[in-house]
Structures are given as C-alpha cells and as structure tokens.
Amino acid sequence: MRATTFLLLCLVAFAGCSALPNRDPLSIDVAGIEPLPGEGLELRLAVRVRIQNPNDTSIEYSGAALDLQLNGRKLASGVSAATGTVPRYGEAVLEIPVTVSALNMARQVLGFMNEQDRRDVSYTVKGKLEGGMFGTRRFTDEGTFELPADRQPVAPPL
C-alpha cells in the first residue's frame, strides 16, 4: 500500500513539473549608469538595465538585486524594491541604485595601477528579478570596453 501511494505521489510530482511553462531566458543589458548623491566616502550610482522578455507571458517582478564587477573585482552592489511587469514579447527599463564602497574603489585603483598597459576593461553584471517562489529570474551580462588612449601633452607653439 505504501509503495503504491509513493508511486502515485511521484507520478503527480512529475506531472506537475512537466506542466511548468518552458520559458526562454530574459535578455538583460546595462542601458546606462548615472551618478547619484553619495554619503561620506561612498559613491552611489543608478544602474539602468533593459529587460527583454522573449516569452508569450508577461513577467511580474517585485524587487531586484545587482552586483557589478570590473576586471574580476567587485565594484558595486545594490537592491531595489521596485515592482513592475515586463510585457510578453516586450521590454522594460529598471533602475537599481548601487553603492561603491571606498575599499572597493581602492581595489579598483590599485588594480588599474598594476595593469598600466591594459586598455580593455571587462565587466560582469549579475543579478536577479524577484518574482515569487518559482518566478525569480537570475541574469548575467558580460562584456568589455576600451579605455581611451593616454593623450600626450601638446607643446605650446613657439
């Protein structure tokens, strides 16, 4: 009797899992970074992320978290209690305030000083959109950008 009950529960659980919708991953890109008023030695930034939903159902979210790394070193982190909806086959822009601590700024400066010849900077953005027990969506965006070349001072005309 117990074996039959256990088997029946397993079948119900597998049927429930197969009924979960197949969802494509969200496409999330950094759309912009703007300064915010800081406190003390902290630097505050507003990171805007563009969320694209390639699915046939809208996605509700009720909060977000974000971590930002440069060249493999933590730079900033932040959270937002923002709520909203990303429409089906649509997009939305979400702004998440992040904090750069003085210690993280010092690590970045020392890292750049140790890599003087390096002009390309890699970044990684990791985060999540909170959507309830089964609706939380994690995301990662990676890329590189190039720092401008050092400009040589121009000698004044004689």
C-alpha positions in Angstrom: 0.0 0.0 0.0 2.8 2.4 0.9 4.7 1.6 -2.3 1.5 2.4 -4.4 1.0 5.6 -2.6 4.6 6.6 -3.0 4.5 5.8 -6.7 1.3 7.8 -7.2 2.8 10.8 -5.4 5.9 10.5 -7.7 3.7 10.5 -10.8 1.8 13.5 -9.6 5.0 15.4 -8.9 6.4 14.6 -12.3 3.2 15.6 -14.0 3.3 18.9 -12.1 6.9 19.6 -13.2 6.1 18.9 -16.8 3.2 21.4 -16.6 5.6 24.2 -15.7 6.0 26.5 -18.7 9.1 26.4 -20.9 10.5 29.9 -20.7 13.3 31.3 -22.7 15.9 33.3 -20.6 15.5 37.0 -20.3 17.9 39.3 -22.1 19.2 41.8 -19.7 21.7 44.5 -20.7 23.1 47.5 -19.0 21.4 50.5 -20.6 23.2 53.3 -18.6 24.9 54.3 -15.4 24.3 57.7 -13.8 25.7 59.3 -10.6 23.6 59.6 -7.5 24.3 61.7 -4.4 26.7 59.8 -2.2 27.3 59.7 1.6 30.8 60.0 3.1 33.4 58.1 1.1 30.7 56.0 -0.8 30.0 56.5 -4.4 26.3 55.9 -5.5 25.3 55.1 -9.0 22.0 54.4 -10.7 22.4 51.4 -13.0 19.7 51.1 -15.6 19.1 47.7 -17.0 17.0 46.9 -20.1 15.0 43.7 -19.7 13.7 42.0 -22.8 11.1 39.2 -22.5 11.1 36.8 -25.4 8.2 34.8 -23.9 4.5 34.6 -24.6 3.6 35.5 -21.0 4.3 38.7 -19.1 6.7 38.6 -16.2 5.9 40.2 -12.9 8.7 41.3 -10.6 8.7 42.7 -7.0 12.3 43.5 -6.4 15.8 43.3 -7.9 19.4 42.8 -6.8 22.6 43.6 -8.7 26.3 43.0 -8.4 28.9 44.8 -10.7 32.5 43.6 -11.2 35.3 45.2 -13.2 38.2 43.0 -14.3 37.0 40.3 -11.9 37.0 42.5 -8.8 33.8 43.6 -7.0 32.9 47.2 -7.6 29.3 47.8 -6.6 26.2 46.1 -5.3 22.6 47.2 -4.8 19.0 46.3 -4.4 15.7 47.8 -5.3 12.1 47.1 -4.1 10.7 48.3 -7.4 7.7 46.4 -8.7 6.6 46.1 -12.3 5.8 44.0 -15.3 7.8 43.1 -18.4 5.1 42.6 -21.1 5.1 39.5 -23.3 7.5 39.9 -26.2 8.3 43.3 -24.7 10.8 45.2 -22.7 11.2 47.4 -19.7 13.9 49.5 -18.1 14.6 49.1 -14.4 16.8 51.4 -12.4 18.8 49.8 -9.5 20.8 52.1 -7.1 24.2 50.6 -6.3 26.9 51.6 -3.8 30.6 51.6 -4.4 32.5 51.4 -1.1 35.8 53.3 -0.5 37.5 49.9 -0.1 36.2 48.6 -3.5 37.3 51.9 -5.1 40.8 51.5 -3.7 41.0 47.9 -5.0 40.0 49.1 -8.5 42.5 51.9 -8.5 45.3 49.6 -7.3 44.3 47.0 -9.9 44.4 49.6 -12.7 47.8 50.8 -11.5 49.2 47.3 -11.6 47.9 46.8 -15.1 49.2 50.1 -16.6 49.4 48.8 -20.2 45.9 47.3 -20.2 43.3 49.4 -22.0 40.4 46.9 -22.2 38.2 46.6 -19.1 36.0 43.6 -18.6 32.7 43.9 -16.7 30.3 41.4 -15.3 26.8 42.3 -14.1 25.0 39.6 -12.1 21.6 39.9 -10.5 18.1 38.7 -10.1 14.5 39.8 -10.6 12.3 38.6 -7.7 9.1 37.0 -8.9 7.9 34.7 -6.1 8.8 31.1 -5.3 9.1 29.9 -8.9 9.3 33.2 -10.7 12.7 34.5 -9.6 14.9 35.1 -12.7 18.7 35.3 -12.4 20.7 37.1 -15.0 24.3 37.8 -16.1 25.7 40.2 -18.6 29.4 40.3 -19.5 31.4 42.5 -21.8 34.4 44.6 -22.4 35.0 48.2 -23.2 38.2 50.1 -24.1 39.7 52.9 -22.1 40.8 55.9 -24.2 44.5 56.1 -25.0 46.6 58.4 -22.9 46.8 61.8 -24.6 50.3 63.2 -24.9 50.5 66.9 -23.8 50.9 69.2 -26.8 53.8 71.6 -26.6 52.8 75.2 -26.8 53.6 77.0 -30.1 56.8 79.0 -30.1 
